[in-house]
C-alpha cells in the first residue's frame, strides 16, 4: 500500500494498493523522480513546472545521474528491472 498527501482532518488524499513489488517500485520511483524534478525547477526559479520540460532542460550528465538512481534503488530494493 502506498499512502500519499496526508491532510489533517481529511486523511490521505490518495492511496493505492499494490500486490506486485515491481509495480510498487515503479510508483515509488516515479514519485521520487517527480519530486527531484520539482525541487530542481524551484531552484532554477522556473515558472512552469512540467516534469518533462525540467528534465530536458538539465545537462545530459545530470539526466544520466538521475536515471542511474533508478538502477541503484532497484538493486537496493531487490527488484529486477
Secondary structure, DSSP 8 states (H G I E B T S, - for coil): -EEEEEETTTEEEEEE--S-HHHHHHHHHHHHHHHHHHHHHHHTT-SS--HHHHHHHS-HHHHHHHHHHHHHHHHHHT---
